[in-house]
Amino acid sequence: MKRLVFPMILVAGPALADRGDGYGYMMDGYGYGMSMMFGPILWLIVLGLVVAGVIWFVRRTDTGPKQRAGDAMAELDMRLARGEIDAEDYAARKKLLAG
């Protein structure tokens, strides 16, 4: 008997919660009027916040091209080979790049 009564109460719960005037809680001034008017606006705000968050995250994580130490060392070697810097400057910059 308990197996039948409990599911019947769960199914009949919303019908028993109705006030009995036939309209339920949707037409009491805060139902269709307010949600129909501000519901789409709320969803547009939420959508805008999600898009802004994605844009912020992408800009925050994308720092552009990163130079590796090997690239800098190769450029330093090329500058020495072209004669743009002397050996002392080369040694000082190489030590600085090595860390």
C-alpha positions in Angstrom: 0.0 0.0 0.0 2.8 2.4 0.8 4.3 1.7 -2.6 1.2 3.2 -4.3 0.5 6.1 -1.9 3.9 7.8 -2.0 4.1 8.0 -5.8 0.5 9.3 -6.0 1.3 12.0 -3.4 4.4 13.1 -5.5 2.3 13.2 -8.7 -0.6 15.0 -7.1 1.6 17.5 -5.1 1.5 20.4 -7.6 -2.3 20.0 -8.1 -2.8 20.0 -4.3 -0.6 23.2 -4.0 -2.9 25.1 -6.3 -4.9 27.8 -4.6 -8.1 26.8 -6.3 -8.9 29.9 -8.2 -8.0 28.2 -11.5 -5.1 30.5 -12.4 -2.4 29.2 -10.1 0.6 31.3 -9.2 1.4 32.6 -12.7 -1.2 35.3 -12.8 -0.8 37.0 -9.4 1.0 40.1 -10.7 4.5 38.7 -10.6 3.9 35.8 -13.0 3.7 36.2 -16.7 3.9 40.0 -16.7 7.3 40.5 -15.1 8.9 37.3 -16.4 7.7 37.9 -19.9 9.0 41.4 -19.8 12.4 41.0 -18.0 13.2 37.4 -18.8 14.7 38.1 -22.3 16.6 41.1 -20.9 18.1 38.9 -18.2 19.2 36.3 -20.7 20.8 38.9 -22.9 22.7 40.2 -19.9 23.8 36.7 -19.0 24.9 36.1 -22.6 26.8 39.4 -22.7 28.6 38.5 -19.5 29.6 35.1 -20.8 30.9 36.6 -24.1 32.8 39.3 -22.2 34.3 36.6 -19.9 35.4 34.5 -22.9 37.0 37.6 -24.6 38.7 38.6 -21.3 40.1 35.0 -20.8 41.4 34.8 -24.4 43.1 38.2 -24.2 44.5 37.3 -20.8 46.0 34.0 -21.9 47.2 35.1 -25.4 50.4 37.0 -24.8 51.6 36.9 -28.3 54.7 35.3 -29.8 57.3 34.3 -27.2 61.0 34.4 -27.9 63.0 31.5 -26.7 66.5 31.9 -25.3 67.8 30.0 -28.3 66.4 32.6 -30.7 68.0 35.4 -28.8 71.3 33.6 -28.7 71.2 33.0 -32.5 70.4 36.7 -33.0 73.4 37.6 -30.7 75.7 35.4 -32.7 74.5 37.0 -36.0 75.1 40.5 -34.6 78.7 39.5 -33.6 79.3 37.9 -37.0 78.0 41.1 -38.8 80.3 43.2 -36.7 77.5 45.2 -35.0 78.9 44.4 -31.5 82.4 43.6 -30.2 83.6 40.6 -28.3 83.3 42.2 -24.8 79.7 43.3 -25.5 79.0 39.8 -26.9 80.3 38.1 -23.7 78.3 40.5 -21.5 75.1 39.9 -23.4 75.6 36.2 -23.6 76.1 36.1 -19.8 72.9 38.1 -19.3 70.9 35.8 -21.6 72.3 32.7 -19.9 70.8 34.0 -16.6 
